[in-house]
Amino acid sequence: MHPGFMHWWKEAQRHAEQASCHAEAACGPGVGHRRREREQHNGFEAMEDGAGSFGVRRPLRFMAHRLELREEQVAELAAILDELKTERAQAAVDHRRSVGVFADVLAGDTFDEKAALEAAAIRVTSAERLKEAVARALRRTHAMLDVDQRKQLAYLLRSGQLTI
């Protein structure tokens, strides 16, 4: 089954469960919700809702499906994407920090050029770290994939279905 179809299928099941729950007298409030909570903790629906330790589940699942990855490749790709996600989050923090310094510089009575340059340097350093992380992720991904999978990944990138 295509991964994009799973969310629709789970929602249809949930609505059917709620409809049958209302028809039965033995079904009390929250019975269907307890079952759904169990499913969220155990499986696929937790990934659909964005829950879990990785913030990369959807791209990971999409790539695993489209590239027909083996189990060990999925595990390696999860580690690669998690590292890249962490580096991007740090770049976002650095960006917000530099914006705060820029705002402080502009709000001051005198322009503090040294502070403005230091804030700009934070952005440059962050961009360099992100550049290295992307290159490292691409290198590891290239080494992990076979020739056909690399061609398929290149197609996904060129077509815009996947971005780095």
C-alpha positions in Angstrom: 0.0 0.0 0.0 1.3 3.5 -0.8 2.4 5.4 2.3 0.3 8.4 1.4 -2.8 6.3 1.6 -2.2 5.1 5.1 -3.5 8.3 6.8 -6.7 8.2 4.9 -7.2 4.5 5.7 -6.5 5.0 9.4 -9.0 7.9 9.6 -11.7 5.8 7.8 -11.1 3.0 10.3 -11.4 5.5 13.2 -14.7 6.9 11.8 -16.1 3.4 11.3 -15.1 2.5 14.8 -16.8 5.6 16.3 -20.0 4.9 14.3 -20.2 1.3 15.5 -19.4 2.5 19.0 -22.4 4.8 19.0 -24.7 2.0 17.8 -23.7 -0.4 20.7 -25.0 0.2 24.2 -22.0 -1.6 25.8 -19.6 0.8 24.3 -18.9 3.6 26.8 -17.3 6.9 26.2 -13.6 6.7 25.4 -13.5 3.0 24.5 -12.5 3.7 20.9 -10.1 6.4 22.0 -8.3 4.0 24.3 -7.8 1.6 21.4 -6.5 4.5 19.2 -4.1 5.6 22.0 -2.7 2.0 22.1 -2.2 2.1 18.3 -0.5 5.5 18.5 2.0 4.2 21.0 2.7 0.9 19.1 2.8 1.7 15.5 2.2 3.4 12.3 -0.3 6.0 13.3 2.3 7.6 15.7 4.4 8.1 12.6 1.5 9.7 10.7 0.9 12.2 13.5 4.6 13.2 13.6 5.1 11.7 17.0 8.3 9.9 18.0 11.9 10.6 18.6 12.7 11.4 14.9 11.4 14.4 13.1 12.1 12.7 9.9 9.6 9.8 9.7 7.7 11.0 6.7 10.7 11.6 4.5 12.2 8.4 5.7 9.1 6.4 4.9 8.7 8.1 1.5 12.3 7.4 0.6 12.2 3.8 1.9 9.1 3.2 -0.3 10.3 4.9 -3.4 13.8 3.6 -3.3 12.8 0.1 -2.2 15.4 0.2 0.7 16.4 -2.8 2.7 15.9 -2.8 6.4 19.6 -2.0 7.2 19.5 0.8 4.6 16.4 2.3 6.3 18.2 2.2 9.7 21.3 4.0 8.2 19.1 6.5 6.4 17.3 7.3 9.6 20.6 8.0 11.3 21.7 10.3 8.4 18.4 12.2 8.4 18.4 12.6 12.2 21.9 14.1 12.1 20.9 16.5 9.3 17.7 17.5 11.2 19.8 18.3 14.3 22.2 20.4 12.3 19.3 22.3 10.6 17.7 22.9 14.0 20.9 24.3 15.3 21.2 26.6 12.3 17.7 27.9 13.0 18.6 28.6 16.6 21.7 30.5 15.4 19.6 32.5 13.0 17.2 33.5 15.7 20.0 34.4 18.0 21.6 36.7 15.3 18.2 38.3 14.7 18.0 39.1 18.4 21.4 40.7 18.3 20.6 42.7 15.2 17.4 44.0 16.9 19.4 44.9 20.0 22.0 46.8 17.9 19.2 48.7 16.1 17.4 49.5 19.4 20.6 51.0 21.0 21.4 54.7 21.2 24.6 54.1 19.2 25.2 51.5 16.5 27.5 48.7 17.8 29.2 47.6 14.7 31.3 45.0 16.5 28.1 43.2 17.8 26.5 43.4 14.4 29.6 41.8 12.8 29.7 39.1 15.4 26.0 38.3 14.8 26.7 38.1 11.1 29.7 35.8 11.8 27.4 33.5 13.7 25.3 33.1 10.6 28.3 32.4 8.4 29.7 29.8 10.8 26.2 28.2 11.1 25.9 28.1 7.3 29.4 26.4 7.0 28.4 23.8 9.5 25.2 23.1 7.7 27.1 22.9 4.4 29.4 20.3 5.8 26.5 18.3 7.3 24.7 18.2 4.0 27.9 17.1 2.2 28.4 14.4 4.8 24.8 13.2 4.5 25.1 13.0 0.7 28.4 11.1 1.0 26.9 8.6 3.4 23.7 8.2 1.4 25.7 7.7 -1.8 27.8 5.0 -0.2 24.7 3.2 1.2 22.6 3.1 -2.0 23.1 0.8 -5.0 23.2 2.2 -8.6 19.5 1.9 -9.3 18.6 3.5 -6.0 20.9 6.4 -6.6 19.3 7.0 -10.0 15.9 7.0 -8.5 17.0 9.4 -5.7 18.5 11.7 -8.3 15.2 11.6 -10.2 13.2 12.5 -7.0 15.5 15.4 -6.4 15.4 16.7 -10.0 11.6 16.4 -10.1 11.1 18.3 -6.9 9.4 15.4 -5.1 12.2 15.4 -2.6 14.4 18.3 -1.3 17.7 18.4 0.5 
